[in-house]
Amino acid sequence: MAKKDELARILAGCKNGDHDCFSQLVDLYASRCYGYFYRLTGNRDLSDDLLSELFVKLVEKINSYRGGMFESWLFRIASNIFNDHLRSKQRRARLIEVHTKQVEEQLPIEPKSSEDDKTDKLQKHLGKLDDDTRSLVMLRFYSQMTLREIAESRSEPIGTTLSKLHRTLKRLRRMME
């Protein structure tokens, strides 16, 4: 780490908008901050994203630094960024859960005729779907895989899987009418 006088010079330069000083600050703290994020997340890409966000925040907030232990101030910002990430992740999970329940509630297609006729009609309409879309429906309702499991098996975000399934069920309902 830089000596106290050197760090003070770099911070003063950063407050004056000196790009070289910001670069020096990044050089001084990037590996430690990355390590901090990596230990929290265990994910390299996410750690890179959080590190980038940290240094953007640093540029925005450098003038609010009023002295004291710079590292404590920096890692407090890093902690806040990580906590914001967790809150955002929890919000997304809740939204996906709500949307999943809505999709699952829409699944039953009420028969207007006998069960056998409904099954035959559904099978006929499933046959009209492309292979990828039909596979999605089969995985979800016949293999009874969770949306998360399906998304992982298809290497796509869960929101994409959920959206595709929702559109497919809507389409099947229209076909069944």
C-alpha positions, 0 to 999 in steps of 0.5 A, a space after each residue: 500500500 502507498 504511504 500516508 503522504 503518497 495516498 494523501 497526494 493521490 486522493 487530493 489529485 482525485 478530488 481535483 479530477 486528475 485521471 492519473 491519480 484515479 488510475 493510481 488509486 485503482 492500481 493500489 486497491 483493485 486487487 484487494 477490493 476484487 478479492 473482497 468481492 470474490 470472497 463474498 460472491 465466489 463468482 469472478 464475473 460478478 466480482 468484476 462487475 461489483 469492482 467496476 461499480 465500486 470504482 464508478 462510485 469512487 469517482 462520483 463520491 471522492 469529494 465526500 471523503 473527509 479524511 480518516 482511514 481511506 480504506 475504511 471509507 472505501 470498503 464501506 462503499 464496497 459493502 454497500 454495493 454488495 448489500 445493494 446487489 443482494 437486495 436487488 437479487 432478492 427482489 428479482 427472486 421475489 418477482 420471478 416467484 410471483 410470476 411463476 405462480 401466475 404462470 402455474 395458475 394459468 396452466 389448467 385449461 378447462 375442458 369444454 368436452 370430455 377429458 379424452 377429447 381435451 387430451 387429444 386436442 392438447 396433444 395435437 396442438 403441442 405437435 404444432 409447436 416447434 421442438 424447442 418450445 414443445 420441449 420446454 412445456 414437456 420439461 415443465 409439466 411432464 418431467 415436473 422440473 422447476 423453472 430454475 432447473 429448466 433454465 440451468 439445463 437450457 443455459 439461459 436466465 430463469 427470466 427468459 425461461 419463464 417468459 418463453 413458458 408464459 408465451 407458450 401457455 398463452 398460445 396453447 390456451 388460444 389454440 384450445 379455444 
